Amino acid sequence: MPERGLTEISKSFFIDPDYRAALGRLGLTSVEAVFSFEAAKDLAKSNLAAFRSRVRFEIDAPGPSQPTTVFLKRYNFPPAAHQLRNWLAARARKSCGALEYAVTSELSATGIGTPKPICYGEQWGLLFEKRSFIITQKIADAEALERRLPPCFSERATSENLKLRRSFIAHLASFVRKFHQTGYRHRDLYLSHIFYSDKGSFFLIDLARAFKPHLLARRFQIKDLAQLYYSAPGRHFSRTDRLRFYVGYAGRRELTAEDKVLVREVIGKAERIARRERKHGRQVPFEG
């Protein structure tokens, strides 16, 4: 069944009607066409699984606006074990592309900023997915926090800049709290996957692994917070800043005994991530 808001224009190929003409001009009207499409910039990464690919290209945006950038993720014969883990986490048999579309759409409906999905499609074998994809629109005027923090973090530490830093940390803490209150856990919540717009809004990207754990919600909460702690650069975020973030995340003026236990677990998990990365000769952000 097509997801709400998208139209099925060919077998298991769902598209936002506003983008049908723009994608159609590139020949992207079926799953087969998407997997043979080569007029895009490859965004391959060394740690990307062999069955996954990610490319970027331009399309005409709806209306009189300028062309817009979109990202295409393709999943080509994902391993059965990977699919089974997805089905178990989602408690549903869905393709990789459909699963990411569903998570992205649900989070967006709750007010969590996400990239706008404009198209997805899938092909199935007798039981397992053969291949699937999702196309999302680039978040306008936004950058990953890993690449660019607000100017107040790099400029001289004036009283005004300190106020701006604290306001930013409080805003970020509120955003992460609101995300976790949906029941979802990201499982890859590094600053590279949190975007911040020129208008002061936060967005989550790369939601392919996000899910709603029932029995292990605390474990994955700790993992998310530890990934944030790990990826926040030490030259910009002091221990006081990190504590201030947690106070904002907890939504309390003073930390309880339970909060303090959670903070210790988060720091312990971040240290374990750091030890693993040091073994591979990689720099640990929170130390620098």
VOPAGU-2260 file (C-alpha; in pm, 1 decimal, decimal comma):
REM VOPAGU-2260
SITE   aa  ch    i         X         Y         Z
SITE  MET   A    0       0,0       0,0       0,0
SITE  PRO   A    1     132,0     351,3     -79,9
SITE  GLU   A    2     229,5     566,6     213,8
SITE  ARG   A    3       9,9     870,1     279,8
SITE  GLY   A    4     112,7    1170,3      71,7
SITE  LEU   A    5     279,6     974,1    -208,1
SITE  THR   A    6     132,1     841,1    -530,9
SITE  GLU   A    7     216,4     505,0    -686,8
SITE  ILE   A    8     293,9     581,2   -1053,3
SITE  SER   A    9     443,6     243,1   -1140,3
SITE  LYS   A   10     478,0     -87,3    -960,4
SITE  SER   A   11     596,5     -16,9    -601,6
SITE  PHE   A   12     725,3     326,6    -705,7
SITE  PHE   A   13     584,9     603,9    -484,3
SITE  ILE   A   14     636,3     975,3    -545,9
SITE  ASP   A   15     531,1    1314,3    -414,0
SITE  PRO   A   16     311,1    1449,1    -698,1
SITE  ASP   A   17     482,1    1789,5    -675,1
SITE  TYR   A   18     809,2    1628,4    -786,7
SITE  ARG   A   19     673,3    1388,3   -1047,3
SITE  ALA   A   20     748,2    1612,4   -1345,3
SITE  ALA   A   21    1100,5    1700,2   -1227,7
SITE  LEU   A   22    1198,8    1338,3   -1170,7
SITE  GLY   A   23    1021,0    1234,9   -1487,8
SITE  ARG   A   24    1243,4    1466,7   -1693,4
SITE  LEU   A   25    1538,9    1260,7   -1569,3
SITE  GLY   A   26    1363,1     936,9   -1654,7
SITE  LEU   A   27    1310,2     844,4   -1290,4
SITE  THR   A   28     967,4     685,0   -1318,3
SITE  SER   A   29    1032,2     327,0   -1204,6
SITE  VAL   A   30    1249,0     125,6    -969,4
SITE  GLU   A   31    1446,1      -9,5   -1265,2
SITE  ALA   A   32    1518,2     344,5   -1388,5
SITE  VAL   A   33    1640,1     454,6   -1046,5
SITE  PHE   A   34    1890,5     168,9   -1025,3
SITE  SER   A   35    2025,3     239,4   -1374,5
SITE  PHE   A   36    2050,5     615,4   -1312,6
SITE  GLU   A   37    2411,3     737,8   -1334,4
SITE  ALA   A   38    2383,7    1116,3   -1386,8
SITE  ALA   A   39    2467,4    1195,9   -1025,5
SITE  LYS   A   40    2763,8    1258,4    -799,1
SITE  ASP   A   41    2870,2     952,1    -606,5
SITE  LEU   A   42    2893,4    1011,5    -231,7
SITE  ALA   A   43    3061,9     682,3    -147,3
SITE  LYS   A   44    3231,4     652,8     192,1
SITE  SER   A   45    3491,5     401,3     302,6
SITE  ASN   A   46    3263,4     263,8     575,4
SITE  LEU   A   47    2954,9     230,5     354,3
SITE  ALA   A   48    2825,2    -125,2     323,5
SITE  ALA   A   49    2867,3    -278,5     -22,2
SITE  PHE   A   50    2492,1    -313,4     -74,8
SITE  ARG   A   51    2434,6      58,4     -11,9
SITE  SER   A   52    2507,1     355,9    -237,0
SITE  ARG   A   53    2439,8     726,6    -202,4
SITE  VAL   A   54    2441,4     990,1    -476,5
SITE  ARG   A   55    2349,5    1356,5    -514,3
SITE  PHE   A   56    2193,2    1539,3    -808,0
SITE  GLU   A   57    1987,6    1846,1    -897,8
SITE  ILE   A   58    1623,0    1867,2    -997,3
SITE  ASP   A   59    1381,9    2148,9   -1069,7
SITE  ALA   A   60    1195,8    2237,7    -752,0
SITE  PRO   A   61     817,2    2280,4    -767,1
SITE  GLY   A   62     707,0    2633,4    -849,8
SITE  PRO   A   63     926,8    2923,4    -962,3
SITE  SER   A   64    1216,5    2849,3    -723,2
SITE  GLN   A   65    1572,2    2756,7    -819,8
SITE  PRO   A   66    1685,1    2396,1    -877,2
SITE  THR   A   67    1716,6    2195,8    -558,4
SITE  THR   A   68    1960,6    1926,4    -449,0
SITE  VAL   A   69    1830,7    1578,5    -368,8
SITE  PHE   A   70    1996,9    1267,5    -229,7
SITE  LEU   A   71    1930,2     916,4    -354,1
SITE  LYS   A   72    2002,6     616,8    -131,2
SITE  ARG   A   73    1994,6     277,7    -298,0
SITE  TYR   A   74    1988,7     -62,8    -128,5
SITE  ASN   A   75    2084,5    -341,8    -368,5
SITE  PHE   A   76    2024,5    -696,7    -242,3
SITE  PRO   A   77    2074,8    -620,4     127,4
SITE  PRO   A   78    2184,4    -931,4     318,5
SITE  ALA   A   79    1906,8   -1141,9     466,7
SITE  ALA   A   80    2052,3   -1096,0     816,4
SITE  HIS   A   81    2037,2    -717,2     775,8
SITE  GLN   A   82    1674,6    -735,1     663,7
SITE  LEU   A   83    1577,6    -963,1     950,1
SITE  ARG   A   84    1730,3    -720,6    1201,0
SITE  ASN   A   85    1533,1    -437,6    1039,7
SITE  TRP   A   86    1208,3    -632,5    1057,7
SITE  LEU   A   87    1269,8    -724,3    1418,9
SITE  ALA   A   88    1347,5    -362,8    1514,8
SITE  ALA   A   89    1049,5    -224,1    1322,8
SITE  ARG   A   90     819,2    -515,7    1410,0
SITE  ALA   A   91     716,7    -516,3    1043,7
SITE  ARG   A   92     837,5    -662,1     715,2
SITE  LYS   A   93     948,8    -356,0     522,4
SITE  SER   A   94    1217,3    -281,1     267,6
SITE  CYS   A   95    1510,9     -61,9     367,0
SITE  GLY   A   96    1378,6     227,1     159,9
SITE  ALA   A   97    1021,3     198,2     287,2
SITE  LEU   A   98    1142,1     171,3     645,6
SITE  GLU   A   99    1346,1     490,4     622,9
SITE  TYR   A  100    1053,9     666,8     458,5
SITE  ALA   A  101     818,7     558,0     737,3
SITE  VAL   A  102    1053,1     670,8    1015,5
SITE  THR   A  103    1128,9    1004,0     847,6
SITE  SER   A  104     760,3    1075,5     788,3
SITE  GLU   A  105     653,2     979,8    1140,1
SITE  LEU   A  106     920,2    1195,9    1303,3
SITE  SER   A  107     834,7    1489,2    1079,2
SITE  ALA   A  108     468,6    1456,3    1178,8
SITE  THR   A  109     567,8    1489,9    1547,2
SITE  GLY   A  110     758,4    1813,4    1478,4
SITE  ILE   A  111    1111,3    1669,7    1454,6
SITE  GLY   A  112    1299,5    1825,5    1164,1
SITE  THR   A  113    1397,7    1570,1     898,8
SITE  PRO   A  114    1489,9    1581,4     529,0
SITE  LYS   A  115    1178,5    1586,4     311,0
SITE  PRO   A  116    1125,5    1247,0     140,7
SITE  ILE   A  117     994,4    1285,3    -212,7
SITE  CYS   A  118    1011,9     934,3    -354,7
SITE  TYR   A  119    1077,7     572,6    -261,8
SITE  GLY   A  120    1039,8     234,0    -424,2
SITE  GLU   A  121    1107,6    -134,7    -372,6
SITE  GLN   A  122    1128,5    -475,2    -536,3
SITE  TRP   A  123    1071,4    -803,9    -355,3
SITE  GLY   A  124    1161,1   -1165,4    -406,8
SITE  LEU   A  125     956,3   -1446,8    -260,1
SITE  LEU   A  126    1040,5   -1339,1      94,8
SITE  PHE   A  127    1328,7   -1094,5     101,7
SITE  GLU   A  128    1378,8    -754,3     -52,4
SITE  LYS   A  129    1579,3    -745,1    -373,7
SITE  ARG   A  130    1637,0    -371,9    -376,1
SITE  SER   A  131    1484,2     -45,6    -264,9
SITE  PHE   A  132    1560,4     326,0    -256,4
SITE  ILE   A  133    1460,1     659,1    -109,4
SITE  ILE   A  134    1507,1    1013,5    -245,5
SITE  THR   A  135    1512,0    1306,6      -3,3
SITE  GLN   A  136    1544,1    1679,6     -55,2
SITE  LYS   A  137    1846,9    1863,8      81,8
SITE  ILE   A  138    1777,6    2066,8     394,8
SITE  ALA   A  139    1796,1    2429,5     282,9
SITE  ASP   A  140    2055,0    2661,3     438,5
SITE  ALA   A  141    2171,1    2408,2     696,0
SITE  GLU   A  142    2496,7    2236,8     785,2
SITE  ALA   A  143    2598,9    1942,6    1001,9
SITE  LEU   A  144    2712,6    2049,6    1349,6
SITE  GLU   A  145    3026,0    1841,1    1296,7
SITE  ARG   A  146    3128,2    2079,1    1018,8
SITE  ARG   A  147    2994,0    2409,3    1147,4
SITE  LEU   A  148    2885,5    2527,6    1489,0
SITE  PRO   A  149    2731,0    2873,7    1536,4
SITE  PRO   A  150    2988,8    3157,5    1528,7
SITE  CYS   A  151    2958,2    3213,7    1905,9
SITE  PHE   A  152    3163,9    2896,0    1961,1
SITE  SER   A  153    3462,8    3011,7    1757,7
SITE  GLU   A  154    3452,3    3381,8    1836,6
SITE  ARG   A  155    3600,2    3546,0    2145,8
SITE  ALA   A  156    3429,0    3444,2    2469,0
SITE  THR   A  157    3244,5    3766,9    2541,5
SITE  SER   A  158    2949,3    3776,1    2780,8
SITE  GLU   A  159    2714,7    3795,9    2481,6
SITE  ASN   A  160    2876,2    3495,5    2311,8
SITE  LEU   A  161    2856,5    3295,0    2633,8
SITE  LYS   A  162    2483,1    3367,9    2649,1
SITE  LEU   A  163    2447,0    3255,2    2288,2
SITE  ARG   A  164    2639,0    2933,6    2356,5
SITE  ARG   A  165    2421,5    2850,4    2655,4
SITE  SER   A  166    2108,1    2924,2    2456,0
SITE  PHE   A  167    2229,2    2697,2    2174,9
SITE  ILE   A  168    2308,6    2412,8    2418,4
SITE  ALA   A  169    1965,6    2447,0    2580,5
SITE  HIS   A  170    1798,9    2441,9    2237,8
SITE  LEU   A  171    1997,3    2133,8    2131,1
SITE  ALA   A  172    1914,7    1955,7    2458,6
SITE  SER   A  173    1544,7    2030,4    2410,4
SITE  PHE   A  174    1558,4    1897,1    2054,3
SITE  VAL   A  175    1721,0    1568,3    2159,1
SITE  ARG   A  176    1476,9    1531,3    2449,8
SITE  LYS   A  177    1182,0    1583,9    2216,1
SITE  PHE   A  178    1325,7    1327,1    1974,7
SITE  HIS   A  179    1365,7    1067,0    2250,1
SITE  GLN   A  180    1016,4    1140,7    2380,4
SITE  THR   A  181     880,2    1005,2    2051,2
SITE  GLY   A  182    1015,4     666,8    2162,4
SITE  TYR   A  183    1271,4     658,5    1881,9
SITE  ARG   A  184    1643,1     605,9    1922,1
SITE  HIS   A  185    1877,7     705,4    1640,7
SITE  ARG   A  186    2167,8     461,7    1700,6
SITE  ASP   A  187    2406,4     691,5    1512,5
SITE  LEU   A  188    2350,3    1024,2    1688,6
SITE  TYR   A  189    2682,0    1195,0    1620,1
SITE  LEU   A  190    2702,7    1566,1    1542,3
SITE  SER   A  191    2752,2    1470,6    1177,7
SITE  HIS   A  192    2386,7    1362,8    1172,7
SITE  ILE   A  193    2239,3    1672,6    1337,6
SITE  PHE   A  194    2194,4    1968,3    1102,8
SITE  TYR   A  195    2145,8    2328,1    1212,8
SITE  SER   A  196    1985,9    2583,7     983,4
SITE  ASP   A  197    2053,6    2953,3     942,3
SITE  LYS   A  198    1709,3    3009,1    1096,8
SITE  GLY   A  199    1809,8    2826,0    1415,7
SITE  SER   A  200    1629,4    2495,0    1357,5
SITE  PHE   A  201    1766,0    2144,1    1415,0
SITE  PHE   A  202    1721,1    1845,3    1183,2
SITE  LEU   A  203    1806,2    1475,2    1207,1
SITE  ILE   A  204    1942,7    1292,5     903,6
SITE  ASP   A  205    2045,0     932,6     822,9
SITE  LEU   A  206    1745,9     771,6     988,9
SITE  ALA   A  207    1788,0     428,6     831,8
SITE  ARG   A  208    1874,0     270,6    1169,3
SITE  ALA   A  209    1634,3     469,6    1388,6
SITE  PHE   A  210    1378,8     255,9    1569,9
SITE  LYS   A  211    1155,9     231,8    1877,4
SITE  PRO   A  212    1303,8     -16,8    2125,7
SITE  HIS   A  213    1072,1    -150,3    2392,8
SITE  LEU   A  214    1287,9    -368,4    2614,2
SITE  LEU   A  215    1618,9    -185,8    2565,7
SITE  ALA   A  216    1508,7     177,4    2542,2
SITE  ARG   A  217    1750,1     291,0    2815,8
SITE  ARG   A  218    2043,5     111,4    2656,5
SITE  PHE   A  219    1989,0     289,6    2325,8
SITE  GLN   A  220    1919,8     618,7    2502,3
SITE  ILE   A  221    2265,0     590,3    2660,8
SITE  LYS   A  222    2416,5     502,5    2324,5
SITE  ASP   A  223    2262,3     809,9    2157,5
SITE  LEU   A  224    2374,3    1045,2    2434,9
SITE  ALA   A  225    2722,5     892,1    2442,3
SITE  GLN   A  226    2760,3     944,7    2068,1
SITE  LEU   A  227    2667,6    1309,6    2115,2
SITE  TYR   A  228    2912,4    1341,8    2405,2
SITE  TYR   A  229    3187,1    1171,4    2204,2
SITE  SER   A  230    3143,4    1384,9    1890,8
SITE  ALA   A  231    3115,2    1724,1    2067,7
SITE  PRO   A  232    3465,0    1878,4    2025,6
SITE  GLY   A  233    3649,7    1943,9    2349,3
SITE  ARG   A  234    3782,4    2277,7    2228,3
SITE  HIS   A  235    3426,4    2411,2    2214,2
SITE  PHE   A  236    3236,2    2215,4    2481,1
SITE  SER   A  237    3363,1    2217,4    2838,8
SITE  ARG   A  238    3258,4    1974,9    3109,9
SITE  THR   A  239    3023,7    2243,7    3240,2
SITE  ASP   A  240    2868,5    2276,1    2892,9
SITE  ARG   A  241    2814,4    1899,6    2879,8
SITE  LEU   A  242    2650,9    1902,8    3221,6
SITE  ARG   A  243    2440,6    2201,2    3115,1
SITE  PHE   A  244    2327,5    1998,6    2812,8
SITE  TYR   A  245    2218,6    1709,4    3031,7
SITE  VAL   A  246    2030,1    1938,2    3271,3
SITE  GLY   A  247    1841,8    2076,6    2970,8
SITE  TYR   A  248    1784,7    1727,2    2833,5
SITE  ALA   A  249    1647,7    1604,8    3166,9
SITE  GLY   A  250    1423,2    1911,5    3192,0
SITE  ARG   A  251    1507,2    1968,2    3557,9
SITE  ARG   A  252    1691,2    2241,4    3745,0
SITE  GLU   A  253    1877,5    1990,2    3960,1
SITE  LEU   A  254    1990,8    1639,7    3877,1
SITE  THR   A  255    1846,4    1348,1    4069,5
SITE  ALA   A  256    2043,5    1043,3    4185,3
SITE  GLU   A  257    1902,4     857,2    3884,3
SITE  ASP   A  258    2021,4    1133,8    3652,0
SITE  LYS   A  259    2372,0    1109,2    3795,1
SITE  VAL   A  260    2379,2     733,9    3733,2
SITE  LEU   A  261    2272,7     792,6    3372,9
SITE  VAL   A  262    2540,4    1060,9    3325,1
SITE  ARG   A  263    2809,9     820,1    3448,7
SITE  GLU   A  264    2682,9     551,6    3211,1
SITE  VAL   A  265    2686,2     794,9    2919,5
SITE  ILE   A  266    3044,0     903,2    2994,2
SITE  GLY   A  267    3149,2     540,2    3034,4
SITE  LYS   A  268    2999,5     450,9    2696,8
SITE  ALA   A  269    3168,9     753,0    2533,5
SITE  GLU   A  270    3502,3     638,5    2678,4
SITE  ARG   A  271    3452,2     291,4    2530,9
SITE  ILE   A  272    3383,7     444,9    2190,0
SITE  ALA   A  273    3700,5     652,6    2232,2
SITE  ARG   A  274    3915,1     347,4    2318,2
SITE  ARG   A  275    3793,7     170,1    2006,8
SITE  GLU   A  276    3869,5     470,5    1787,0
SITE  ARG   A  277    4215,4     520,3    1938,1
SITE  LYS   A  278    4302,7     162,3    1845,1
SITE  HIS   A  279    4240,2     258,8    1483,1
SITE  GLY   A  280    4454,1     570,4    1516,3
SITE  ARG   A  281    4162,1     810,1    1492,3
SITE  GLN   A  282    4132,4    1135,4    1683,3
SITE  VAL   A  283    3875,0    1148,4    1962,2
SITE  PRO   A  284    3668,2    1469,9    1922,1
SITE  PHE   A  285    3584,9    1529,8    2289,0
SITE  GLU   A  286    3955,1    1524,0    2373,6
SITE  GLY   A  287    4053,7    1789,2    2119,5
